[in-house]
C-alpha cells in the first residue's frame, strides 16, 4: 500500500530521479496518442480483427530486417504495405467475406515470421524478444522522434479526413453520394493503422500494440458520445494505463510493456463495470430530461453523434 501511504515516493520520485523513466513515459504518451486516434476508428468501424491481423502481419518484415541488419521499421512498414495490398487484392477478386481474406493472410504472415525466426541465420543475430514484447525503457532519441512524427501524422490524418471517416463509418452509401470517396478514405485509414503499428512496436511490442489500439478506445465509447470526445477520453485512458503500468513495472520489476497493456485492458473492464451498473440503476432525472431511453445502446449514441458531427 505504499502508493497510498507514500504517494510522492511511489508516484512522482521514479520520474524525477530516473531519466529512463521520463523517456519511457514520453514514449508511452506518444504511443497512446497515435494508437488512440487511429484505434477509435478501428473500434467504431468494427475493424478489430483487421487491426490484430495487421499488428501480427508486420512480423516477417521485422524478422527479415533484423537478420539483414537494416532498420526494423523499414521491414515492418514493407510488411504492412504487403499485408494491406494483399487484403485489398483478395477483396477485389474474391467473393469471400472480408474476415476470411484477412484470416488467410494473418495465418500466412504469422507462419512466415515463425519460419524466419526459427532459421539458423536468425539464431546468429540475437534475440527478437524486444520486437515481440517491446522495450519502452530502452528507446533512444531517434526512436522518440519517429514516434513523435507518427503521432503527428495520425493527428493530421484524423483531422483532415474526419468528415470522410465519420460518414463512411455509419453510412458508406451516403459517403459515396457526398463524393467523399469511401474507398480512398478506407485506404487512408489502413495506411494510418499501419503507421501507428509500425511506430509503436519498438515501445510496446508487436504482440502487445493491439491492446493499445482497442482497449482505450473501446472504454471511451462507453462514456462518450461524440467521436472527438471519444478520441480525447481514449487518449486520457491510455495515458492513465501507461503511467500506472510503468510505475507498477518499476516498483515490482515486471515487464513494462506487458504491464501497461494489462492495465489498459483492466481499465476497460473497470469502465465496463461502471457503465453496466449505471445502466442497471439509471437516474430518473436524467431519463426525464433527456427524453430518451436511459439504457441507450452505445452504438445508438454514436449514431446520434454522427447525425450531429
HELIX and SHEET records of a PDB file:
HELIX    1   1 UNK A    2  UNK A    5  1                                   4    
HELIX    2   2 UNK A    7  UNK A    7  1                                   1    
HELIX    3   3 UNK A    8  UNK A   12  3                                   5    
HELIX    4   4 UNK A   13  UNK A   17  1                                   5    
HELIX    5   5 UNK A   19  UNK A   44  1                                  26    
HELIX    6   6 UNK A   48  UNK A   57  1                                  10    
HELIX    7   7 UNK A   59  UNK A   68  1                                  10    
HELIX    8   8 UNK A   72  UNK A   93  1                                  22    
HELIX    9   9 UNK A   98  UNK A  117  1                                  20    
HELIX   10  10 UNK A  120  UNK A  124  1                                   5    
HELIX   11  11 UNK A  129  UNK A  133  1                                   5    
HELIX   12  12 UNK A  136  UNK A  138  5                                   3    
HELIX   13  13 UNK A  141  UNK A  160  1                                  20    
HELIX   14  14 UNK A  162  UNK A  170  1                                   9    
HELIX   15  15 UNK A  172  UNK A  177  1                                   6    
HELIX   16  16 UNK A  182  UNK A  204  1                                  23    
HELIX   17  17 UNK A  209  UNK A  221  1                                  13    
HELIX   18  18 UNK A  227  UNK A  252  1                                  26    
HELIX   19  19 UNK A  256  UNK A  280  1                                  25    
HELIX   20  20 UNK A  284  UNK A  290  1                                   7    
HELIX   21  21 UNK A  298  UNK A  307  1                                  10    
END                                                                             
